[in-house]
Amino acid sequence: MSWLIHATEISIVFLNSLALLMVVAGSLEAVVGIIRLLKESSRSERREVWLRYARWLVAALTFASGLVVAVRMRETHRTASYQPVIQPQER
């Protein structure tokens, strides 16, 4: 079962890195698009820049949600039962 922990930890790092790269790539694309449209642009061209940026952010959030699943899977595996994951202990 230690292979499962190791595989999960690798997937956590991979998904986190992928989400970060998507946010950076989308942000760079949006900045370049905005600079390109500063002189003259129509409303539809500006809208397209923001929609493309939104698509990048949605893709990054998809990978971030995969990260949450991987973290929960690791924590579930490390606990003796599902109870601590479902209901956190009161402090």
C-alpha positions in Angstrom: 0.0 0.0 0.0 3.0 2.3 0.3 3.0 2.5 -3.5 -0.5 4.1 -3.4 0.8 6.8 -1.0 3.7 7.5 -3.3 1.6 7.6 -6.4 -0.9 9.9 -4.8 1.9 12.3 -3.6 3.3 12.4 -7.1 -0.1 13.1 -8.6 -0.7 15.9 -6.1 2.6 17.6 -7.2 1.8 17.0 -10.9 -1.8 18.4 -10.7 -0.7 21.4 -8.6 2.0 22.2 -11.1 -0.3 21.8 -14.1 -2.9 24.1 -12.5 -0.2 26.7 -11.9 1.1 26.5 -15.4 -2.4 26.9 -16.8 -3.0 30.1 -14.8 0.3 31.5 -15.8 -0.2 30.7 -19.5 -3.7 32.1 -19.5 -2.6 35.3 -17.7 0.2 35.8 -20.2 -2.1 35.3 -23.1 -4.6 37.7 -21.6 -1.9 40.4 -21.0 -0.6 40.1 -24.6 -4.2 40.2 -25.9 -5.0 43.3 -23.9 -1.8 45.1 -25.0 -2.5 44.2 -28.6 -6.0 45.6 -28.3 -5.1 48.9 -26.6 -5.0 51.0 -29.7 -8.2 50.1 -31.4 -10.5 47.3 -30.7 -14.1 46.4 -30.9 -16.2 45.2 -28.0 -16.3 41.7 -29.4 -12.5 41.5 -29.6 -12.1 42.5 -26.0 -14.8 40.1 -25.1 -12.9 37.3 -26.9 -9.8 38.0 -24.9 -11.6 37.7 -21.6 -13.5 34.6 -22.7 -10.2 32.9 -23.6 -8.8 33.9 -20.2 -11.9 32.4 -18.5 -11.4 29.1 -20.4 -7.8 28.9 -19.0 -9.0 29.6 -15.5 -11.7 26.9 -15.8 -9.1 24.4 -17.0 -6.9 25.3 -14.0 -9.8 24.8 -11.6 -10.5 21.4 -13.1 -7.0 20.3 -12.3 -7.2 21.9 -8.8 -10.3 19.9 -8.1 -8.4 16.8 -9.1 -5.8 17.9 -6.5 -8.4 18.0 -3.8 -9.6 14.5 -4.7 -6.0 13.2 -4.6 -5.4 14.8 -1.2 -8.6 13.3 0.3 -7.7 9.9 -1.1 -4.3 10.1 0.6 -5.8 11.2 3.9 -8.4 8.5 3.7 -5.7 5.9 3.1 -3.7 7.1 6.1 -6.5 6.9 8.6 -7.7 3.7 10.2 -11.3 4.3 9.2 -13.3 6.7 7.2 -14.7 8.5 10.3 -12.0 11.1 10.7 -12.3 12.1 7.1 -16.1 12.3 7.1 -16.4 14.0 10.5 -13.4 16.0 11.7 -12.8 15.6 15.4 -13.9 18.5 17.7 -11.1 20.4 19.3 
